[in-house]
Amino acid sequence: MAAVTTNIEWLNRAYSAKGLSDLRTLYDEWASSYNTDLSRSDQDYVAPTLAAATVARYLESTPLNSVKILDAGCGTGLVGASLAKLGATDIDGVDLSPGMLDVARKTKAYKDLDPVDLSKPLTKDNDAYDVVTCIGTLTHAHVGPGVLSEFVRVTKKDGWIVATVLDDIWESVGYREVIEKLVEDKKVELVSADSGDYRRGAGVSARMVVLKVIA
Ligand SMILES: C[S@@+](CC[C@H](N)C(=O)[O-])C[C@H]1O[C@@H](n2cnc3c(N)ncnc32)[C@H](O)[C@@H]1O
C-alpha cells in the first residue's frame, strides 16, 4: 500500500522546499487532496475566506462584480471561490503549479489561469487590476517580498492589495521593510497589517496586509 502523506508532512515539505522545481512538484502532487487536508479541523485554513471578506469590506460600496481581480499564487482556487461567492465575476489567477491550476479551473471562479513564477516580473500591463490578492503564498520558501512592487505596478491607482504574511516571517524575511519603503516612496498607503487567524485549527496566525495603491 502507498504511504499516505499527512497534511503536516505536506506543509513541512512546502516550507522547506529547495527551489522552484521542488515546490512545483510538491504542489502538483498535493493538488488533489490540498483542499480536504487544509479544511480538516486540525488545520481549519480560514485565510482565503477572511481575505475575500477583507476585499469586500475595503471596496465598501463598489460591487465586487465591477472590479477586475488578480489572485496571485491562486493554488486550487480557494480565494477565487470565496470572492465569487461574494459576487466577483472577473478574476484571473496565476500560480507556479499546473496541478493546482487544474483544480482551480474546476471552481469556474476564474477567467484566465496561467502558470507563472512570481519571483519573475509579471507579464501583465501596468494598472491592469483593481485588486490583487496573494494568500498563503508569501510564506516560508515560497515568494519573497520583492513581488510586492510588481503587485503595485499591475494595480490601478486607488486599487487594493490584500495579502497574508505569516507572523513569524513578517520581519525576518523583510516583508515589513519592503512595505515601509513602498509607503515612504508614496506608492501605497499601509491600511492594515493586523495579525489574525490563518490556520486556525493549528493555532497559526498571519498578518492580513491591506495596501491602498496611491501612485
Ligand atoms: C499554500 S498555497 C496557497 C494557495 C492559495 N492562495 C490558497 O490560499 O489556498 C501556496 C501556493 O503558492 C504557489 N507558489 C509557490 N511559489 C510560487 C512562485 N514562485 N510563483 C507562483 N506561485 C508560487 C504554489 O504553487 C501554491 O499553489
The ligand as an ORCA input file, in Angstrom:
! r2SCAN-3c Opt
* xyz 0 1
  C      -0.143     27.433      0.407
  S      -0.550     27.566     -1.290
  C      -1.754     28.884     -1.282
  C      -2.705     28.768     -2.432
  C      -3.982     29.601     -2.330
  N      -3.720     31.016     -2.476
  C      -4.683     29.314     -1.029
  O      -4.808     30.224     -0.198
  O      -5.120     28.168     -0.857
  C       0.876     28.353     -1.961
  C       0.820     28.457     -3.490
  O       1.936     29.243     -3.923
  C       2.340     28.737     -5.172
  N       3.710     29.206     -5.400
  C       4.825     28.915     -4.697
  N       5.891     29.533     -5.223
  C       5.432     30.243     -6.286
  C       6.051     31.080     -7.254
  N       7.370     31.337     -7.242
  N       5.274     31.633     -8.210
  C       3.948     31.388     -8.252
  N       3.294     30.609     -7.363
  C       4.035     30.039     -6.395
  C       2.211     27.236     -5.018
  O       2.181     26.564     -6.252
  C       0.915     27.125     -4.217
  O      -0.202     26.946     -5.060
*
